[in-house]
Amino acid sequence: MFNKLTPNLMTKSILTISIADLQARGIRCLLFDMDNTITYWRSEEIDEEIIDWFAHLSDLGMRACVLSNSRIDRVGKVSQKLNLPCVASSKKPFSGGFRRALNLMNVKKEETAIIGDQLFTDVLGGNRMGLYTILVEPRGKIDHIGTKLFYRKAERLVMPYVRKNVQKNSLEQNRSEI
């Protein structure tokens, strides 16, 4: 029941993601949520360490794209600062925005990961598309009112099951690699 809400990986922030591990899995393109993943909610400011991390991504040969439900005026400014393409108004978790991003980046779903802070948009949509999914902790505590009232409350209810599934999947994967 919770499989579509279970990310392949959970980590503190984008800064703690092992790019080498992703590359070893055949991932060559990363789709990034914007609000509370790259930036704080409704902000166009990007911390210097995030800018440096994205520059390092490029140095490692990884491709990246911003995939956001926010409007193009904000998404465009943030993606421009990072020198990345973007897909705005993506309507995650529905597949249209994900498909547009895959087409824009000219990659297959099997070689793509989605990174975001929400189970019901980023992880659910990514899992439905067959992408590798990575859940990060939200950068800030401020969210859109709908996110706060519905998604975050629902996430708190299902998170114990999700954590259990992530741990179980990690143990099974480690056993198969031995």
Secondary structure, 3 states (H helix, E strand, C coil): CCHHHCCCEEECCHHHCCHHHHHHCCCCEEEECCECCCECCCCCCCCHHHHHHHHHHHHCCCEEEEECCCCHHHHHHHHHHCCCCEECCCCCCCHHHHHHHHHHHCCCHHHEEEEECCHHHHHHHHHHHCCEEEEECCCCCCCCHHHHHHHHHHHHHHHHHHHHHHHHHHHHHHHHHC
